């Protein structure tokens, strides 16, 4: 088994967690986004603000 190391683990991939992950990605952090559903950000796409 590989040893994975992350700076941050985010549970859920709604609008807020996606925005946080995007902002922290600018700092070159290793982020693990954990979501139960296959598609993420569907509400964001429905608003047209993507």
N, C-alpha and C positions, 0 to 999 in steps of 0.2 A: 504494500500500500504506500502511495506517495504521501509525503508530508507537506500539506498545503499550509501556507502562512498568509494571513490576511491582516490588514490594518483595521478593517471594520467589516462587520457582518450586519446587513440590513435585512430584517424580516418583513416581508410584504413588498409589493411592487406597485403601489398605488401612485397617485400623482405626487404626493409629498416625498415619499422615499425615492422616487425616480429623480426628482429635482435635487435632493440632497446628494444622491450618488453622482449626478452630473457635476454639481459644484465641487465635490471632493475629488472628482476625477481630474480636475484642473491642477490639483496638488500632487498628482501622480501617486495616490494611495491605492493599494490593492483592496478592492471592495468585492465582497461576495453578497449578491442579491438573491435572497431566498423567497421564492413565490410558489404557491400551490398550483395556480392556473397556468395554462400553456401560453396564453397571450397576456401581455402586460401593457398598461397604458391605454386601454380601450376607452376609458372615460375622457382622457386627454384628447384622443383622436376625435371623439364625438363632439367636443366643444369647438373644434376647428382651430385651436390655438397651438397646434403642434409645430 
